[in-house]
């Protein structure tokens, strides 16, 4: 949808959450790396715990969103460059 200036309106509503995704991705990188799996299983449960430790103010829903986003990025192969 466009506004009157011809620019596309911002659809995202959680810009603060989006801004911490790169740092969160780095904290979660080991948990989704294929080389770090146990018997073919990822470390999702540890990813949730680690994210909550790194970002204690995040709600349970936000933690879920960030972990799911990270898992999908790894699955798609569209990994951000390490910082």
C-alpha positions in Angstrom: 0.0 0.0 0.0 1.4 3.5 -0.9 1.0 6.7 1.0 0.4 10.1 -0.6 4.2 10.6 -1.3 4.4 7.4 -3.4 6.6 5.6 -0.9 5.5 2.2 0.5 4.2 2.4 4.0 6.1 0.4 6.7 4.2 -2.8 7.5 6.4 -4.0 10.3 5.1 -3.1 13.7 7.9 -4.5 15.9 10.9 -2.5 14.8 12.6 -2.8 18.2 12.4 -6.6 18.0 13.7 -6.5 14.4 16.6 -4.4 15.4 18.0 -7.0 17.9 17.7 -9.9 15.5 21.3 -9.6 14.2 22.7 -9.8 17.7 20.3 -12.6 18.6 21.2 -14.5 15.5 24.9 -14.4 16.5 24.0 -15.7 20.0 21.9 -18.5 18.5 24.3 -19.5 15.6 25.8 -22.5 17.4 22.4 -24.0 18.1 21.3 -24.2 14.5 24.7 -25.1 12.9 24.4 -28.5 11.3 27.8 -29.5 12.7 26.5 -29.1 16.2 23.5 -31.5 16.1 23.0 -34.4 18.5 21.8 -37.5 16.6 20.4 -35.2 13.8 18.5 -33.1 16.3 19.0 -29.3 16.7 19.4 -27.6 20.0 16.2 -25.6 20.0 15.6 -26.0 23.7 19.0 -24.5 24.4 18.4 -21.7 21.9 15.3 -20.6 23.9 17.2 -20.6 27.2 20.2 -18.8 25.8 18.1 -16.1 24.1 16.3 -15.4 27.3 19.6 -15.1 29.2 21.0 -12.7 26.6 17.8 -10.6 26.3 15.9 -11.0 29.6 13.4 -8.3 28.8 12.0 -10.2 25.8 8.5 -11.8 26.3 8.0 -15.5 25.7 6.3 -14.6 22.4 9.2 -12.5 21.2 11.7 -15.2 22.1 9.6 -17.7 20.1 9.6 -15.2 17.1 13.4 -14.7 17.2 14.2 -18.4 17.5 11.8 -19.3 14.7 13.2 -16.6 12.5 16.8 -17.9 13.1 15.7 -21.5 12.4 14.1 -20.4 9.1 17.2 -18.4 8.1 19.4 -21.5 8.6 16.9 -23.8 6.8 16.8 -21.4 3.8 20.6 -20.9 3.7 20.2 -17.2 3.8 22.6 -16.6 6.7 23.6 -13.1 7.6 27.3 -12.4 7.6 29.0 -12.8 11.0 29.5 -9.5 12.8 
